Amino acid sequence: MAIRISGLNSGLDTDSIVQELVSAYRTKQDKYTKAQTKLSWKQDAWKEMNTKIYNFYSKSLSNMRRAGNFTNKKITTVSDSTKAKVTASSGVVNGTQTLKVNQLATAGYLTGKKLKITDEEGKEAKIDSKTTLSALGVKDGTLKIKVGSEEKTVEVKADMTISDFTKALQEQGVKANFDATQQRFFLFSEESGKSSDFNLVVDDADSLELAENLGLATKQNYEDVHGAGSATNDMVFADKLDATNAIIELNGAVFEGESNSFSINGLNITALSKSDEMTVTTATDVDGIYNMIKDFLKEYNEVVNAMESAYNAPTSKGYEPLTDSEKESMSDKEIEKWETKIKDSILRRDDTLRSVLSGMSMNMAKTFEVNGKKYSLASFGIKTAGYFNAAENESYAYHIDNDASDSVSSANEDRLRKMIEEDPDA
């Protein structure tokens, strides 16, 4: 039989002793739990900071390290932008050239003559996509079309609908549409330029009759069958506009192409309209380089300001992560406020953060020699406001002189833009 000694028999208050032991254990456990929670929050804070630093490094900073992003920025203007559009690639030297648009590239167009049909009562009827070709007087036959250098055929059936016929044309490389409002066919080549042009091949009376019933026969088609001069003034035919190539002159040299876009010695030219001689001026894109540098500094400032704010955050001394039992007596809003206080100061006086911030600051302050002359960012009017003049947690931020959007430096001389204009390579 078990013998149990109570506090009364032993003279010891065993319940109190056990409670004290348990309490001491819980206090120790809470201490480790809070430390673990705090470490987890610090890891999260560093993950967020690392993301900001890495994004800055891999994007903005990476772009700034490439010389081509400075030297390749060109801006090209045309004396008459309604006649041509021109952009320059990196290989184009600064200067002025001459440009003239002699002819635009066009597609081939055939506008059919207006078609007319009558109903059983002899009244004019409406033609639409569902109308059969037999209603136009069309019999089975073959329509030959020369597309570029290739002759193609369209098998025409009297029971085909208008829609079937336009589809058959498109399958042979000729775009086609029937305009129910105008009651006529419209045909055009898929691409601009002579090599994509098309023409109906009409070489006998049957093929001429087929083309005429469809409203597609031209005066040339008619005279190919009946001889030159056979067409009279009262006869109505389809109108064919032949495709053309674009022809331009650059610095006196003639260039011809099937589209209105040319790539010549680094210039990308798009002809818009026939023109007299124009000037094409290529120069360094001062605004482009200036804005690239400005955007870089903006992102740099955002990163170092965030780092400085985290390092100088107000202390949260006396605040520790809450245990579950401590949270029971608090509202959700109170808990959130308490934890935010700790999280906001989690990187306060962090040695690693100070090291990274100091390293970035030292690198930005370095001096470099270019063509025998020493430069720093200050040489270009880019500098910090100084410890006593900087806004809170912005002592590492850089400002560009004469930047209208920056109250710190807006009144200073615009050295950066001037130096880009005078020596962009440096």
Secondary structure, 3 states (H helix, E strand, C coil): CCCCCCHHHHCCCHHHHHHHHHHHHHHHHHHHHHHHHHHHHHHHHHHHHHHHHHHHHHHHHHHHCCCHHHHCCEEEEECCCCCEEEEECCCCCCEEEEEEEEECCECCEEECCCCCEECCCCCEECCCCCCEHHHHCCCCEEEEEEECCEEEEEEECCCCEHHHHHHHHHHCCEEEEEECCCCEEEEEECCCCHHHCEEEECCCHHHHHHHHHCCCCEHHHHHHHHCCCCCCCCCCCEEEECCECEEEEECCEEEEECCCEEEECCEEEEECCCCCCEEEEEEECHHHHHHHHHHHHHHHHHHHHHHHHHHCCCCCCCCCCCCHHHHCCCCHHHHHHHHHHHHHCCCCCCHHHHHHHHHHHHHHCCCEEECCEEECHHHHCEEECCCCCCCCCCCCCEEECCCCCCCCCCCCCCHHHHHHHHCCCC
